[in-house]
Amino acid sequence: MKADWVSASVRARSMAPRRAGAGTSRAMAMQPTLDSAKSLLRESSYGPRLGGTSGLAAAERAVQETALWQLRVLAGWLPASGTALARAAAGIYEIENIVALAHRLAGGAPAPEFYTLGALATAWPRLRTAGSPEELAAILRASAWGDVGTVEPGPMRDALTVAWVQRLATSAPAARPWCGAACALVAARILLVDDVAPSAQVLHLLRPVLGRSWETAGGIAGFTAALPHPLREVVLGVASPMDLWRAEARAYAAVENDGFQLLRGSMPGPDAVLGAIAVLALDAWRVRAALAAAAAGAGSSEVLDAAA
């Protein structure tokens, strides 16, 4: 491995231990109030942005902004050959910006403040200039995101999500299993929970990963059987579409486990960096789940339990 990846890998491994961790997240979920849960993060990397936030939405946003900032810091250590990986990883935040803008352009509620992507933007500086849903879709078609096939925010998000995980898998082959799981979960949610036909562009994007048999599957059992064999484990044991959130939690936990393995077992290089990105991103997911449980006064988090 070239020496230019050594510093980035060292930095990646030094950042991962700064996560809150599963234990802290479980303790947060058991807190009686949101404020008491936030207090457990005061000395963590999330603390500076969480301080002064009011309400669950603002706290969750602070956690996401922290995760994005960590990614931007890590990207600053990457060699030029790591740019595609960093931008692909940041794509999830650009999707949030794009969908928020789509809602605004469609006359929906005012969009939240857009995430600051800096050099990690794929096409956001150009996309944010769109003055209509149609113009937004046209700019997307001409960008690395490609054709999303619709101006409706919901199907647009689905197309962007599938395009994102495929781009991440192309940039980092170790992420290919994550791409397959994400595609299976997107398809399951559209077909079995939303109970709608996927848009033509979503189908176009999913077929190389999932094939076609799932498109006419009836019920969760039929859907599972119609998936390519390696992907059936993603939804295996899910008895009802309403329990797909459990499969999603398991998938997140699997990404986190893979991330730890990449961090510990990889030579300096892209895989070690990808491992850190995964571990930090999944830590933010756990923290947000814990904050939501505390805000609801639930005493625990079924989401975190499912991911255990």
Number of C-alpha atoms within 10 A of each C-alpha: 9 8 10 16 22 19 15 23 26 15 19 27 19 11 19 21 12 13 20 20 17 17 8 17 25 22 16 31 30 20 24 17 19 22 19 16 25 21 15 16 20 14 10 13 17 23 17 13 17 22 15 10 15 11 11 17 12 14 24 20 18 21 23 21 19 21 23 24 14 19 23 19 14 19 25 16 18 23 16 11 11 20 16 17 23 25 22 22 26 24 26 16 18 25 20 17 21 24 20 21 27 27 18 18 21 15 11 11 10 11 14 12 10 14 15 16 20 10 13 24 17 19 17 20 11 13 20 15 12 18 13 16 20 16 15 21 23 19 21 22 14 11 15 13 19 15 20 23 18 20 21 16 19 12 20 22 21 22 27 26 23 23 22 22 24 23 23 25 19 16 20 19 15 18 22 17 17 20 23 21 26 21 23 25 20 18 23 22 17 16 22 19 14 11 10 10 14 20 16 14 17 26 18 15 20 22 14 9 18 21 14 16 14 20 18 12 17 13 14 20 16 13 21 23 16 20 22 17 10 10 21 16 15 22 27 14 15 17 12 12 18 11 13 22 17 21 20 21 20 20 21 22 20 18 21 22 16 20 27 20 14 21 24 13 12 15 14 21 21 25 21 27 29 26 29 28 28 24 26 27 24 23 24 25 20 26 29 23 22 31 30 23 26 26 21 17 16 16 18 22 24 17 17 22 12 14 19 10
